[in-house]
Amino acid sequence: MMRRYLLKLAAFLLGIAVLAGLGGAAGAGETVVDAAGRDVAVPGKVDRLAITCYGGTTHEVAVLGCAEKIVAQPGMTRFPQLLRMFPRFAEVVDPGSFDKVNVEELMKAAPDLVLVGVSSKKGNRLIEEAGMPTYTMLIGWAAVDKLKQEFLNLGTILGREAEARRLVDYWNEKLGWVETLVGRVPEEERKVVYYTGKTITKASASDWGWHWIRGSGGICALEETPKGEIGVEQVMRIDPDIIVTQQGNGTADILEDPRIQDLKAVKNKAVHECPIGAFWWDRPSPESPLGFMWLAKLLYPDYTREIDLEKETREFFREFYRYELTDEEYRSFFGREPAL
């Protein structure tokens, strides 16, 4: 009983503090629609920001120039490049993530706003019941247009409209460029791409993967998002031209699998691990256009010679992360793969 009372009292005091901080900042009085379909009032000021999800949310905040506003978020050890660029992220409070969030720890950080994931309804509800305002992020459940709108919404919330518009303009320019280049590829030269995890039956269950493959000029090996594992026999029937694994999974388990040695991609050693920069390039984040460029070059090198991936990567990090990559850092993005 006492613990519940203290939580309610803290929520009441936090609500007063948030209201007291409302002012005449840009965007105040507006509403934006979040990933849960809610109309969310734009705060007058957000100086203290908490995050309870992964899925590129921290990266969105960082490229908008608001990394210093983050006072709580899940650990970022899986993103070493991000920590090199923003070492303070190693020190901020870790309140847990998604439905395993520690509300009491979150309240101690006294955030003006909490960015939550669309998949964690239980955890999000606990945060809201504690009196902390939330905005729901798409995380991995994004299409290109929806993600661009999320950038704009977050820019409005954080008072970084110009930075958000610049990011969206970058997306439009680079994805349009890739579309033009791969549009030259004749239909008979289009390659079938199978996108998977560590083993051949762990087909990706993310709709984003379908956007990524098609946007890079590939043909999706599966016509729809798989539910759970698929059978080896189905993969053998598809016989993809190229297999791409999610970063961190490597390629050895697939190349050495005795069941699939007759696959075209395995015989041709056309099994590749997707890069990771500050975030995975095969998933939705501000860096995603680099992933489209990488895959387009991998699939159609003769048609994408104009893409200098190293130059494009360095320019993105310079402009949006405000960071100069070293040669070693760039090469590290490709794991065991040669840098394109």
Disulfide bonds with the S-S distance in Angstrom:
none
